[in-house]
């Protein structure tokens, strides 16, 4: 199997698996666990960018993902503090 | 075909399945670190070394944020269970 084909298949597999896991995964009433399941399809999107040679998009997506992690973890903790 | 992309793809698949099916938060974060290390190996096997530098700087930052966040989250959950709103708390 070619390298590009391998990266593309692994990327699509992670995208589908992560989406199904985030929607009907185990114990997703907890918002933190649902957010950790959301991180799996983002890695799948990174692998698809890699397979189609979109280097600039891959770099930007990795940078934005780290900032998004910071913001969403802060928001989940603040939500848990504020509701009764 | 070389051995690095095969090992990295195996890391990615095992990390993805493990992140979905584990139920404890710390175990999910550990499997997520395995998934992202597979991503770095697959980027390096494409010879995109500048992207690999950025990825390997940003991935521990995200793991650190997640670990500090999960510690605070579990602390809040435990405190809310201990002092719930059905008990009259006077210092509110």
Backbone of each chain as nested JSON, in Angstrom:
{
  "chains": [
    {"id": "A", "residues": [
      {"number": 1, "name": "UNK", "atoms": {"N": [0.841, -1.203, 0.0], "CA": [0.0, 0.0, 0.0], "C": [0.878, 1.256, 0.0]}},
      {"number": 2, "name": "UNK", "atoms": {"N": [0.445, 2.251, -0.7], "CA": [1.214, 3.495, -0.789], "C": [1.116, 4.278, 0.525]}},
      {"number": 3, "name": "UNK", "atoms": {"N": [2.052, 5.207, 0.7], "CA": [2.075, 5.989, 1.938], "C": [0.89, 6.942, 2.006]}},
      {"number": 4, "name": "UNK", "atoms": {"N": [0.586, 7.575, 0.859], "CA": [-0.533, 8.53, 0.82], "C": [-1.858, 7.807, 1.063]}},
      {"number": 5, "name": "UNK", "atoms": {"N": [-2.0, 6.622, 0.475], "CA": [-3.232, 5.838, 0.653], "C": [-3.4, 5.399, 2.099]}},
      {"number": 6, "name": "UNK", "atoms": {"N": [-2.267, 5.01, 2.728], "CA": [-2.317, 4.602, 4.14], "C": [-2.769, 5.758, 5.021]}},
      {"number": 7, "name": "UNK", "atoms": {"N": [-2.181, 6.959, 4.814], "CA": [-2.545, 8.124, 5.63], "C": [-4.002, 8.497, 5.401]}},
      {"number": 8, "name": "UNK", "atoms": {"N": [-4.472, 8.394, 4.142], "CA": [-5.847, 8.771, 3.862], "C": [-6.832, 7.793, 4.498]}},
      {"number": 9, "name": "UNK", "atoms": {"N": [-6.551, 6.493, 4.427], "CA": [-7.462, 5.521, 5.03], "C": [-7.501, 5.658, 6.544]}},
      {"number": 10, "name": "UNK", "atoms": {"N": [-6.32, 5.864, 7.165], "CA": [-6.302, 6.03, 8.627], "C": [-7.05, 7.296, 9.026]}},
      {"number": 11, "name": "UNK", "atoms": {"N": [-6.92, 8.367, 8.235], "CA": [-7.628, 9.613, 8.524], "C": [-9.128, 9.457, 8.438]}},
      {"number": 12, "name": "UNK", "atoms": {"N": [-9.623, 8.79, 7.371], "CA": [-11.074, 8.604, 7.259], "C": [-11.6, 7.684, 8.348]}},
      {"number": 13, "name": "UNK", "atoms": {"N": [-10.817, 6.65, 8.711], "CA": [-11.234, 5.742, 9.791], "C": [-11.371, 6.5, 11.106]}},
      {"number": 14, "name": "UNK", "atoms": {"N": [-10.373, 7.36, 11.421], "CA": [-10.441, 8.116, 12.678], "C": [-11.59, 9.113, 12.652]}},
      {"number": 15, "name": "UNK", "atoms": {"N": [-11.871, 9.698, 11.487], "CA": [-12.964, 10.672, 11.388], "C": [-14.317, 10.017, 11.676]}},
      {"number": 16, "name": "UNK", "atoms": {"N": [-14.571, 8.861, 11.046], "CA": [-15.862, 8.188, 11.239], "C": [-15.974, 7.645, 12.658]}},
      {"number": 17, "name": "UNK", "atoms": {"N": [-14.881, 7.013, 13.157], "CA": [-14.902, 6.435, 14.51], "C": [-15.11, 7.513, 15.565]}},
      {"number": 18, "name": "UNK", "atoms": {"N": [-14.426, 8.652, 15.416], "CA": [-14.548, 9.719, 16.406], "C": [-15.907, 10.366, 16.375]}},
      {"number": 19, "name": "UNK", "atoms": {"N": [-16.5, 10.51, 15.181], "CA": [-17.832, 11.122, 15.116], "C": [-18.879, 10.228, 15.771]}},
      {"number": 20, "name": "UNK", "atoms": {"N": [-18.823, 8.921, 15.466], "CA": [-19.781, 7.989, 16.08], "C": [-19.554, 7.934, 17.585]}},
      {"number": 21, "name": "UNK", "atoms": {"N": [-18.283, 7.952, 18.014], "CA": [-17.993, 7.896, 19.441], "C": [-18.416, 9.142, 20.173]}},
      {"number": 22, "name": "UNK", "atoms": {"N": [-18.339, 10.31, 19.513], "CA": [-18.758, 11.534, 20.194], "C": [-20.269, 11.621, 20.288]}},
      {"number": 23, "name": "UNK", "atoms": {"N": [-20.99, 10.997, 19.342], "CA": [-22.449, 11.092, 19.405], "C": [-23.023, 10.036, 20.343]}},
      {"number": 24, "name": "UNK", "atoms": {"N": [-22.644, 8.747, 20.151], "CA": [-23.254, 7.696, 20.968], "C": [-22.206, 6.918, 21.749]}},
      {"number": 25, "name": "UNK", "atoms": {"N": [-21.137, 7.58, 22.185], "CA": [-20.088, 6.893, 22.911], "C": [-20.497, 6.559, 24.325]}},
      {"number": 26, "name": "UNK", "atoms": {"N": [-19.644, 5.846, 25.079], "CA": [-19.969, 5.508, 26.462], "C": [-19.811, 6.707, 27.398]}},
      {"number": 27, "name": "UNK", "atoms": {"N": [-20.809, 6.911, 28.27], "CA": [-20.795, 7.938, 29.328], "C": [-20.636, 9.354, 28.789]}},
      {"number": 28, "name": "UNK", "atoms": {"N": [-21.339, 9.686, 27.686], "CA": [-21.166, 11.031, 27.141], "C": [-22.096, 12.055, 27.771]}},
      {"number": 29, "name": "UNK", "atoms": {"N": [-22.714, 11.738, 28.936], "CA": [-23.429, 12.787, 29.663], "C": [-22.423, 13.764, 30.264]}},
      {"number": 30, "name": "UNK", "atoms": {"N": [-21.237, 13.278, 30.592], "CA": [-20.173, 14.12, 31.115], "C": [-19.589, 14.95, 29.968]}},
      {"number": 31, "name": "UNK", "atoms": {"N": [-19.611, 16.289, 30.04], "CA": [-19.122, 17.062, 28.889], "C": [-17.624, 16.943, 28.661]}},
      {"number": 32, "name": "UNK", "atoms": {"N": [-16.857, 16.623, 29.699], "CA": [-15.405, 16.487, 29.505], "C": [-15.081, 15.254, 28.667]}},
      {"number": 33, "name": "UNK", "atoms": {"N": [-15.819, 14.156, 28.932], "CA": [-15.573, 12.935, 28.146], "C": [-15.984, 13.138, 26.698]}},
      {"number": 34, "name": "UNK", "atoms": {"N": [-17.064, 13.875, 26.484], "CA": [-17.493, 14.152, 25.114], "C": [-16.457, 15.012, 24.388]}},
      {"number": 35, "name": "UNK", "atoms": {"N": [-15.854, 15.957, 25.119], "CA": [-14.815, 16.795, 24.5], "C": [-13.569, 15.973, 24.158]}},
      {"number": 36, "name": "UNK", "atoms": {"N": [-13.22, 15.001, 25.021], "CA": [-12.06, 14.147, 24.7], "C": [-12.353, 13.247, 23.508]}},
      {"number": 37, "name": "UNK", "atoms": {"N": [-13.638, 12.855, 23.313], "CA": [-13.964, 12.106, 22.099], "C": [-13.885, 12.993, 20.864]}},
      {"number": 38, "name": "UNK", "atoms": {"N": [-14.198, 14.285, 21.01], "CA": [-14.139, 15.22, 19.879], "C": [-12.709, 15.372, 19.355]}},
      {"number": 39, "name": "UNK", "atoms": {"N": [-11.704, 15.176, 20.225], "CA": [-10.317, 15.345, 19.784], "C": [-9.908, 14.29, 18.753]}},
      {"number": 40, "name": "UNK", "atoms": {"N": [-10.559, 13.128, 18.731], "CA": [-10.19, 12.066, 17.777], "C": [-10.483, 12.463, 16.321]}},
      {"number": 41, "name": "UNK", "atoms": {"N": [-11.704, 12.986, 15.963], "CA": [-11.884, 13.386, 14.565], "C": [-11.034, 14.565, 14.143]}},
      {"number": 42, "name": "UNK", "atoms": {"N": [-10.574, 15.418, 15.1], "CA": [-9.682, 16.503, 14.696], "C": [-8.333, 15.948, 14.221]}},
      {"number": 43, "name": "UNK", "atoms": {"N": [-7.847, 14.871, 14.852], "CA": [-6.618, 14.22, 14.379], "C": [-6.86, 13.569, 13.019]}},
      {"number": 44, "name": "UNK", "atoms": {"N": [-8.087, 13.037, 12.805], "CA": [-8.425, 12.484, 11.5], "C": [-8.404, 13.532, 10.408]}},
      {"number": 45, "name": "UNK", "atoms": {"N": [-8.91, 14.738, 10.708], "CA": [-8.866, 15.842, 9.743], "C": [-7.419, 16.238, 9.446]}},
      {"number": 46, "name": "UNK", "atoms": {"N": [-6.563, 16.223, 10.483], "CA": [-5.133, 16.508, 10.277], "C": [-4.518, 15.501, 9.31]}},
      {"number": 47, "name": "UNK", "atoms": {"N": [-4.86, 14.211, 9.46], "CA": [-4.285, 13.18, 8.573], "C": [-4.795, 13.333, 7.148]}},
      {"number": 48, "name": "UNK", "atoms": {"N": [-6.05, 13.781, 6.964], "CA": [-6.553, 13.985, 5.606], "C": [-5.865, 15.181, 4.952]}},
      {"number": 49, "name": "UNK", "atoms": {"N": [-5.629, 16.25, 5.735], "CA": [-4.83, 17.384, 5.228], "C": [-3.451, 16.91, 4.796]}},
      {"number": 50, "name": "UNK", "atoms": {"N": [-2.867, 16.007, 5.59], "CA": [-1.521, 15.495, 5.286], "C": [-1.529, 14.679, 3.999]}},
      {"number": 51, "name": "UNK", "atoms": {"N": [-2.594, 13.896, 3.781], "CA": [-2.634, 13.047, 2.588], "C": [-2.826, 13.866, 1.326]}},
      {"number": 52, "name": "UNK", "atoms": {"N": [-3.51, 15.027, 1.425], "CA": [-3.698, 15.86, 0.244], "C": [-2.656, 16.962, 0.117]}},
      {"number": 53, "name": "UNK", "atoms": {"N": [-1.551, 16.891, 0.86], "CA": [-0.418, 17.829, 0.772], "C": [-0.772, 19.273, 1.096]}},
      {"number": 54, "name": "UNK", "atoms": {"N": [-1.728, 19.489, 2.005], "CA": [-2.091, 20.853, 2.388], "C": [-1.28, 21.229, 3.625]}},
      {"number": 55, "name": "UNK", "atoms": {"N": [-0.014, 21.633, 3.43], "CA": [0.882, 21.846, 4.561], "C": [0.47, 23.044, 5.407]}},
      {"number": 56, "name": "UNK", "atoms": {"N": [0.082, 24.136, 4.745], "CA": [-0.262, 25.362, 5.472], "C": [-1.543, 25.164, 6.273]}},
      {"number": 57, "name": "UNK", "atoms": {"N": [-2.516, 24.458, 5.676], "CA": [-3.755, 24.174, 6.397], "C": [-3.493, 23.283, 7.606]}},
      {"number": 58, "name": "UNK", "atoms": {"N": [-2.585, 22.325, 7.452], "CA": [-2.252, 21.422, 8.564], "C": [-1.618, 22.191, 9.721]}},
      {"number": 59, "name": "UNK", "atoms": {"N": [-0.689, 23.109, 9.373], "CA": [-0.005, 23.882, 10.413], "C": [-0.977, 24.794, 11.15]}},
      {"number": 60, "name": "UNK", "atoms": {"N": [-1.861, 25.454, 10.397], "CA": [-2.84, 26.349, 11.011], "C": [-3.824, 25.583, 11.884]}},
      {"number": 61, "name": "UNK", "atoms": {"N": [-4.241, 24.402, 11.411], "CA": [-5.217, 23.614, 12.176], "C": [-4.617, 23.121, 13.481]}},
      {"number": 62, "name": "UNK", "atoms": {"N": [-3.311, 22.742, 13.461], "CA": [-2.655, 22.309, 14.704], "C": [-2.572, 23.462, 15.696]}},
      {"number": 63, "name": "UNK", "atoms": {"N": [-2.248, 24.67, 15.204], "CA": [-2.14, 25.818, 16.105], "C": [-3.474, 26.209, 16.698]}},
      {"number": 64, "name": "UNK", "atoms": {"N": [-4.519, 26.199, 15.869], "CA": [-5.836, 26.6, 16.355], "C": [-6.385, 25.567, 17.332]}},
      {"number": 65, "name": "UNK", "atoms": {"N": [-6.036, 24.286, 17.121], "CA": [-6.53, 23.215, 17.97], "C": [-6.05, 23.366, 19.411]}},
      {"number": 66, "name": "UNK", "atoms": {"N": [-4.79, 23.8, 19.593], "CA": [-4.262, 23.983, 20.951], "C": [-4.987, 25.121, 21.657]}},
      {"number": 67, "name": "UNK", "atoms": {"N": [-5.252, 26.232, 20.93], "CA": [-5.963, 27.362, 21.544], "C": [-7.401, 26.973, 21.858]}},
      {"number": 68, "name": "UNK", "atoms": {"N": [-8.016, 26.177, 20.947], "CA": [-9.392, 25.731, 21.159], "C": [-9.504, 24.824, 22.371]}},
      {"number": 69, "name": "UNK", "atoms": {"N": [-8.485, 23.994, 22.611], "CA": [-8.462, 23.141, 23.806], "C": [-8.492, 23.994, 25.069]}},
      {"number": 70, "name": "UNK", "atoms": {"N": [-7.661, 25.045, 25.095], "CA": [-7.608, 25.94, 26.255], "C": [-8.966, 26.577, 26.517]}},
      {"number": 71, "name": "UNK", "atoms": {"N": [-9.589, 27.104, 25.463], "CA": [-10.855, 27.815, 25.627], "C": [-11.968, 26.864, 26.061]}},
      {"number": 72, "name": "UNK", "atoms": {"N": [-12.04, 25.669, 25.438], "CA": [-13.151, 24.764, 25.744], "C": [-13.035, 24.15, 27.134]}},
      {"number": 73, "name": "UNK", "atoms": {"N": [-11.798, 23.83, 27.575], "CA": [-11.637, 23.294, 28.937], "C": [-12.038, 24.348, 29.966]}},
      {"number": 74, "name": "UNK", "atoms": {"N": [-11.644, 25.591, 29.723], "CA": [-12.021, 26.687, 30.622], "C": [-13.539, 26.856, 30.656]}},
      {"number": 75, "name": "UNK", "atoms": {"N": [-14.187, 26.748, 29.48], "CA": [-15.635, 26.923, 29.415], "C": [-16.368, 25.794, 30.127]}},
      {"number": 76, "name": "UNK", "atoms": {"N": [-15.879, 24.551, 29.988], "CA": [-16.533, 23.418, 30.657], "C": [-16.429, 23.567, 32.167]}},
      {"number": 77, "name": "UNK", "atoms": {"N": [-15.252, 23.98, 32.67], "CA": [-15.068, 24.145, 34.118], "C": [-15.951, 25.279, 34.635]}},
      {"number": 78, "name": "UNK", "atoms": {"N": [-16.034, 26.385, 33.875], "CA": [-16.86, 27.517, 34.306], "C": [-18.333, 27.146, 34.317]}},
      {"number": 79, "name": "UNK", "atoms": {"N": [-18.762, 26.352, 33.334], "CA": [-20.157, 25.896, 33.285], "C": [-20.49, 25.019, 34.482]}},
      {"number": 80, "name": "UNK", "atoms": {"N": [-19.526, 24.161, 34.857], "CA": [-19.774, 23.272, 35.99], "C": [-19.788, 24.05, 37.309]}},
      {"number": 81, "name": "UNK", "atoms": {"N": [-19.027, 25.146, 37.377], "CA": [-19.05, 25.966, 38.588], "C": [-20.359, 26.737, 38.705]}},
      {"number": 82, "name": "UNK", "atoms": {"N": [-20.872, 27.229, 37.583], "CA": [-21.98, 28.179, 37.659], "C": [-23.317, 27.5, 37.878]}},
      {"number": 83, "name": "UNK", "atoms": {"N": [-23.529, 26.293, 37.311], "CA": [-24.835, 25.681, 37.49], "C": [-24.896, 25.042, 38.87]}},
      {"number": 84, "name": "UNK", "atoms": {"N": [-25.786, 25.464, 39.668], "CA": [-26.158, 25.011, 41.028], "C": [-25.21, 23.995, 41.616]}}
    ]},
    {"id": "B", "residues": [
      {"number": 1, "name": "UNK", "atoms": {"N": [8.141, -0.456, 1.375], "CA": [7.633, 0.567, 2.307], "C": [8.398, 0.474, 3.624]}},
      {"number": 2, "name": "UNK", "atoms": {"N": [8.683, 1.606, 4.231], "CA": [9.49, 1.63, 5.449], "C": [8.641, 1.255, 6.658]}},
      {"number": 3, "name": "UNK", "atoms": {"N": [9.328, 1.163, 7.804], "CA": [8.606, 0.655, 8.976], "C": [7.984, 1.777, 9.81]}},
      {"number": 4, "name": "UNK", "atoms": {"N": [8.498, 3.03, 9.661], "CA": [7.964, 4.129, 10.487], "C": [6.495, 4.436, 10.207]}},
      {"number": 5, "name": "UNK", "atoms": {"N": [6.036, 4.544, 8.923], "CA": [4.606, 4.834, 8.729], "C": [3.689, 3.731, 9.212]}},
      {"number": 6, "name": "UNK", "atoms": {"N": [4.137, 2.473, 9.138], "CA": [3.26, 1.382, 9.589], "C": [3.081, 1.437, 11.106]}},
      {"number": 7, "name": "UNK", "atoms": {"N": [4.198, 1.672, 11.824], "CA": [4.119, 1.762, 13.29], "C": [3.284, 2.976, 13.703]}},
      {"number": 8, "name": "UNK", "atoms": {"N": [3.461, 4.112, 12.979], "CA": [2.713, 5.318, 13.316], "C": [1.229, 5.131, 13.051]}},
      {"number": 9, "name": "UNK", "atoms": {"N": [0.878, 4.439, 11.959], "CA": [-0.54, 4.193, 11.678], "C": [-1.142, 3.257, 12.722]}},
      {"number": 10, "name": "UNK", "atoms": {"N": [-0.36, 2.269, 13.176], "CA": [-0.844, 1.404, 14.253], "C": [-1.075, 2.171, 15.529]}},
      {"number": 11, "name": "UNK", "atoms": {"N": [-0.171, 3.11, 15.86], "CA": [-0.351, 3.968, 17.034], "C": [-1.619, 4.791, 16.904]}},
      {"number": 12, "name": "UNK", "atoms": {"N": [-1.872, 5.351, 15.713], "CA": [-3.06, 6.174, 15.497], "C": [-4.337, 5.359, 15.693]}},
      {"number": 13, "name": "UNK", "atoms": {"N": [-4.389, 4.165, 15.095], "CA": [-5.62, 3.371, 15.179], "C": [-5.871, 2.903, 16.606]}},
      {"number": 14, "name": "UNK", "atoms": {"N": [-4.788, 2.403, 17.281], "CA": [-4.958, 1.938, 18.669], "C": [-5.335, 3.091, 19.592]}},
      {"number": 15, "name": "UNK", "atoms": {"N": [-4.721, 4.265, 19.389], "CA": [-5.037, 5.417, 20.225], "C": [-6.455, 5.894, 20.016]}},
      {"number": 16, "name": "UNK", "atoms": {"N": [-6.947, 5.869, 18.761], "CA": [-8.317, 6.303, 18.509], "C": [-9.334, 5.387, 19.15]}},
      {"number": 17, "name": "UNK", "atoms": {"N": [-9.135, 4.073, 18.979], "CA": [-10.081, 3.122, 19.585], "C": [-10.034, 3.23, 21.111]}},
      {"number": 18, "name": "UNK", "atoms": {"N": [-8.819, 3.362, 21.667], "CA": [-8.686, 3.462, 23.12], "C": [-9.28, 4.728, 23.679]}},
      {"number": 19, "name": "UNK", "atoms": {"N": [-9.157, 5.86, 22.936], "CA": [-9.753, 7.106, 23.421], "C": [-11.266, 7.002, 23.47]}},
      {"number": 20, "name": "UNK", "atoms": {"N": [-11.865, 6.282, 22.51], "CA": [-13.322, 6.183, 22.532], "C": [-13.789, 5.24, 23.643]}},
      {"number": 21, "name": "UNK", "atoms": {"N": [-13.16, 4.057, 23.782], "CA": [-13.789, 3.055, 24.647], "C": [-13.368, 3.126, 26.101]}},
      {"number": 22, "name": "UNK", "atoms": {"N": [-12.338, 3.892, 26.469], "CA": [-12.058, 4.034, 27.904], "C": [-13.06, 4.997, 28.515]}},
      {"number": 23, "name": "UNK", "atoms": {"N": [-13.345, 4.813, 29.809], "CA": [-14.348, 5.667, 30.434], "C": [-13.785, 6.574, 31.508]}},
      {"number": 24, "name": "UNK", "atoms": {"N": [-12.588, 6.308, 32.002], "CA": [-12.019, 7.206, 33.01], "C": [-11.263, 8.325, 32.296]}},
      {"number": 25, "name": "UNK", "atoms": {"N": [-11.281, 9.539, 32.899], "CA": [-10.748, 10.701, 32.189], "C": [-9.239, 10.616, 31.979]}},
      {"number": 26, "name": "UNK", "atoms": {"N": [-8.502, 10.165, 33.009], "CA": [-7.038, 10.116, 32.9], "C": [-6.62, 9.092, 31.843]}},
      {"number": 27, "name": "UNK", "atoms": {"N": [-7.331, 7.942, 31.796], "CA": [-7.016, 6.925, 30.778], "C": [-7.278, 7.461, 29.385]}},
      {"number": 28, "name": "UNK", "atoms": {"N": [-8.359, 8.267, 29.228], "CA": [-8.645, 8.849, 27.919], "C": [-7.531, 9.798, 27.494]}},
      {"number": 29, "name": "UNK", "atoms": {"N": [-6.987, 10.573, 28.446], "CA": [-5.922, 11.523, 28.094], "C": [-4.647, 10.778, 27.712]}},
      {"number": 30, "name": "UNK", "atoms": {"N": [-4.353, 9.662, 28.39], "CA": [-3.157, 8.88, 28.056], "C": [-3.29, 8.291, 26.648]}},
      {"number": 31, "name": "UNK", "atoms": {"N": [-4.464, 7.737, 26.312], "CA": [-4.644, 7.183, 24.968], "C": [-4.622, 8.281, 23.916]}},
      {"number": 32, "name": "UNK", "atoms": {"N": [-5.065, 9.495, 24.277], "CA": [-5.011, 10.616, 23.333], "C": [-3.571, 11.032, 23.041]}},
      {"number": 33, "name": "UNK", "atoms": {"N": [-2.696, 10.951, 24.061], "CA": [-1.274, 11.237, 23.836], "C": [-0.67, 10.216, 22.873]}},
      {"number": 34, "name": "UNK", "atoms": {"N": [-1.094, 8.936, 22.977], "CA": [-0.632, 7.903, 22.025], "C": [-1.081, 8.231, 20.605]}},
      {"number": 35, "name": "UNK", "atoms": {"N": [-2.334, 8.692, 20.467], "CA": [-2.874, 9.061, 19.153], "C": [-2.077, 10.191, 18.515]}},
      {"number": 36, "name": "UNK", "atoms": {"N": [-1.746, 11.219, 19.319], "CA": [-1.02, 12.356, 18.741], "C": [0.428, 12.008, 18.452]}},
      {"number": 37, "name": "UNK", "atoms": {"N": [1.025, 11.083, 19.207], "CA": [2.389, 10.656, 18.865], "C": [2.388, 9.901, 17.538]}},
      {"number": 38, "name": "UNK", "atoms": {"N": [1.321, 9.153, 17.256], "CA": [1.193, 8.524, 15.952], "C": [1.084, 9.539, 14.835]}},
      {"number": 39, "name": "UNK", "atoms": {"N": [0.364, 10.66, 15.105], "CA": [0.254, 11.734, 14.11], "C": [1.622, 12.339, 13.799]}},
      {"number": 40, "name": "UNK", "atoms": {"N": [2.443, 12.555, 14.853], "CA": [3.776, 13.138, 14.64], "C": [4.651, 12.195, 13.815]}},
      {"number": 41, "name": "UNK", "atoms": {"N": [4.573, 10.884, 14.098], "CA": [5.36, 9.929, 13.318], "C": [4.944, 9.892, 11.865]}},
      {"number": 42, "name": "UNK", "atoms": {"N": [3.637, 10.008, 11.604], "CA": [3.161, 9.98, 10.219], "C": [3.529, 11.265, 9.48]}},
      {"number": 43, "name": "UNK", "atoms": {"N": [3.555, 12.414, 10.193], "CA": [3.997, 13.67, 9.563], "C": [5.486, 13.573, 9.235]}},
      {"number": 44, "name": "UNK", "atoms": {"N": [6.276, 13.022, 10.155], "CA": [7.727, 12.938, 9.918], "C": [8.052, 11.962, 8.802]}},
      {"number": 45, "name": "UNK", "atoms": {"N": [7.194, 10.953, 8.561], "CA": [7.465, 10.028, 7.464], "C": [7.116, 10.641, 6.106]}},
      {"number": 46, "name": "UNK", "atoms": {"N": [6.361, 11.769, 6.089], "CA": [6.146, 12.508, 4.847], "C": [7.25, 13.528, 4.584]}},
      {"number": 47, "name": "UNK", "atoms": {"N": [8.254, 13.621, 5.463], "CA": [9.362, 14.591, 5.425], "C": [8.882, 16.027, 5.533]}},
      {"number": 48, "name": "UNK", "atoms": {"N": [7.774, 16.28, 6.233], "CA": [7.369, 17.648, 6.545], "C": [7.928, 17.983, 7.918]}},
      {"number": 49, "name": "UNK", "atoms": {"N": [9.24, 18.276, 7.989], "CA": [9.876, 18.376, 9.31], "C": [9.514, 19.671, 10.027]}},
      {"number": 50, "name": "UNK", "atoms": {"N": [9.17, 20.732, 9.29], "CA": [8.763, 21.975, 9.961], "C": [7.416, 21.805, 10.654]}},
      {"number": 51, "name": "UNK", "atoms": {"N": [6.491, 21.094, 9.982], "CA": [5.2, 20.81, 10.62], "C": [5.391, 19.882, 11.804]}},
      {"number": 52, "name": "UNK", "atoms": {"N": [6.352, 18.969, 11.716], "CA": [6.615, 18.058, 12.837], "C": [7.149, 18.823, 14.042]}},
      {"number": 53, "name": "UNK", "atoms": {"N": [7.971, 19.873, 13.806], "CA": [8.454, 20.712, 14.917], "C": [7.27, 21.374, 15.616]}},
      {"number": 54, "name": "UNK", "atoms": {"N": [6.391, 22.0, 14.834], "CA": [5.252, 22.715, 15.433], "C": [4.323, 21.74, 16.16]}},
      {"number": 55, "name": "UNK", "atoms": {"N": [4.098, 20.584, 15.558], "CA": [3.209, 19.597, 16.181], "C": [3.785, 19.081, 17.492]}},
      {"number": 56, "name": "UNK", "atoms": {"N": [5.109, 18.821, 17.509], "CA": [5.673, 18.278, 18.741], "C": [5.884, 19.354, 19.789]}},
      {"number": 57, "name": "UNK", "atoms": {"N": [5.8, 20.651, 19.439], "CA": [5.777, 21.681, 20.486], "C": [4.37, 21.832, 21.038]}},
      {"number": 58, "name": "UNK", "atoms": {"N": [3.351, 21.803, 20.159], "CA": [1.989, 22.112, 20.601], "C": [1.279, 20.941, 21.27]}},
      {"number": 59, "name": "UNK", "atoms": {"N": [1.678, 19.708, 20.964], "CA": [0.959, 18.556, 21.529], "C": [1.141, 18.427, 23.048]}},
      {"number": 60, "name": "UNK", "atoms": {"N": [2.376, 18.614, 23.634], "CA": [2.447, 18.569, 25.1], "C": [1.74, 19.72, 25.784]}},
      {"number": 61, "name": "UNK", "atoms": {"N": [1.63, 20.875, 25.09], "CA": [0.898, 21.994, 25.679], "C": [-0.581, 21.633, 25.846]}},
      {"number": 62, "name": "UNK", "atoms": {"N": [-1.152, 21.009, 24.791], "CA": [-2.561, 20.61, 24.864], "C": [-2.765, 19.535, 25.934]}},
      {"number": 63, "name": "UNK", "atoms": {"N": [-1.823, 18.584, 26.047], "CA": [-1.947, 17.538, 27.064], "C": [-1.865, 18.123, 28.471]}},
      {"number": 64, "name": "UNK", "atoms": {"N": [-0.989, 19.138, 28.638], "CA": [-0.838, 19.784, 29.948], "C": [-2.112, 20.526, 30.332]}},
      {"number": 65, "name": "UNK", "atoms": {"N": [-2.697, 21.242, 29.359], "CA": [-3.945, 21.965, 29.628], "C": [-5.055, 20.987, 30.006]}},
      {"number": 66, "name": "UNK", "atoms": {"N": [-5.121, 19.849, 29.272], "CA": [-6.154, 18.861, 29.573], "C": [-5.955, 18.254, 30.953]}},
      {"number": 67, "name": "UNK", "atoms": {"N": [-4.702, 17.991, 31.339], "CA": [-4.461, 17.38, 32.661], "C": [-4.824, 18.339, 33.789]}},
      {"number": 68, "name": "UNK", "atoms": {"N": [-4.402, 19.61, 33.686], "CA": [-4.763, 20.583, 34.724], "C": [-6.273, 20.772, 34.774]}},
      {"number": 69, "name": "UNK", "atoms": {"N": [-6.927, 20.802, 33.6], "CA": [-8.373, 20.955, 33.55], "C": [-9.101, 19.796, 34.174]}},
      {"number": 70, "name": "UNK", "atoms": {"N": [-8.615, 18.552, 33.936], "CA": [-9.347, 17.408, 34.49], "C": [-9.168, 17.339, 35.993]}},
      {"number": 71, "name": "UNK", "atoms": {"N": [-8.029, 17.791, 36.519], "CA": [-7.869, 17.799, 37.981], "C": [-8.853, 18.771, 38.623]}},
      {"number": 72, "name": "UNK", "atoms": {"N": [-8.969, 19.979, 38.051], "CA": [-9.888, 20.96, 38.611], "C": [-11.341, 20.503, 38.479]}},
      {"number": 73, "name": "UNK", "atoms": {"N": [-11.66, 19.856, 37.33], "CA": [-13.029, 19.392, 37.071], "C": [-13.451, 18.327, 38.085]}},
      {"number": 74, "name": "UNK", "atoms": {"N": [-12.556, 17.368, 38.343], "CA": [-12.906, 16.31, 39.306], "C": [-13.033, 16.879, 40.709]}},
      {"number": 75, "name": "UNK", "atoms": {"N": [-12.202, 17.89, 41.034], "CA": [-12.293, 18.536, 42.35], "C": [-13.65, 19.222, 42.514]}},
      {"number": 76, "name": "UNK", "atoms": {"N": [-14.113, 19.908, 41.464], "CA": [-15.404, 20.601, 41.536], "C": [-16.546, 19.603, 41.669]}},
      {"number": 77, "name": "UNK", "atoms": {"N": [-16.476, 18.497, 40.899], "CA": [-17.521, 17.466, 40.969], "C": [-17.601, 16.887, 42.378]}},
      {"number": 78, "name": "UNK", "atoms": {"N": [-16.417, 16.611, 42.985], "CA": [-16.396, 16.008, 44.323], "C": [-16.947, 16.971, 45.357]}},
      {"number": 79, "name": "UNK", "atoms": {"N": [-16.585, 18.262, 45.259], "CA": [-17.072, 19.237, 46.225], "C": [-18.559, 19.46, 46.091]}},
      {"number": 80, "name": "UNK", "atoms": {"N": [-19.088, 19.391, 44.843], "CA": [-20.509, 19.602, 44.663], "C": [-21.304, 18.436, 45.22]}},
      {"number": 81, "name": "UNK", "atoms": {"N": [-20.732, 17.24, 45.127], "CA": [-21.425, 16.079, 45.678], "C": [-21.42, 16.128, 47.2]}},
      {"number": 82, "name": "UNK", "atoms": {"N": [-20.325, 16.68, 47.781], "CA": [-20.235, 16.712, 49.234], "C": [-21.172, 17.76, 49.816]}},
      {"number": 83, "name": "UNK", "atoms": {"N": [-21.169, 18.979, 49.239], "CA": [-22.055, 20.033, 49.732], "C": [-23.127, 20.266, 48.685]}},
      {"number": 84, "name": "UNK", "atoms": {"N": [-24.127, 19.411, 48.605], "CA": [-25.129, 19.595, 47.562], "C": [-26.143, 20.634, 47.998]}},
      {"number": 85, "name": "UNK", "atoms": {"N": [-27.043, 21.016, 47.066], "CA": [-27.916, 22.14, 47.354], "C": [-29.108, 21.733, 48.209]}},
      {"number": 86, "name": "UNK", "atoms": {"N": [-29.31, 20.433, 48.414], "CA": [-30.437, 20.042, 49.251], "C": [-30.144, 20.277, 50.73]}},
      {"number": 87, "name": "UNK", "atoms": {"N": [-28.883, 20.239, 51.113], "CA": [-28.513, 20.55, 52.485], "C": [-28.471, 22.069, 52.618]}},
      {"number": 88, "name": "UNK", "atoms": {"N": [-29.109, 22.658, 53.629], "CA": [-29.042, 24.112, 53.782], "C": [-27.651, 24.57, 54.213]}},
      {"number": 89, "name": "UNK", "atoms": {"N": [-26.984, 25.295, 53.342], "CA": [-25.654, 25.793, 53.662], "C": [-25.793, 27.273, 54.014]}},
      {"number": 90, "name": "UNK", "atoms": {"N": [-25.324, 27.664, 55.183], "CA": [-25.547, 29.024, 55.651], "C": [-24.574, 30.024, 55.077]}},
      {"number": 91, "name": "UNK", "atoms": {"N": [-23.438, 29.549, 54.599], "CA": [-22.411, 30.494, 54.175], "C": [-22.53, 30.83, 52.699]}},
      {"number": 92, "name": "UNK", "atoms": {"N": [-23.742, 30.818, 52.165], "CA": [-23.88, 31.039, 50.728], "C": [-24.005, 32.514, 50.403]}}
    ]}
  ]
}
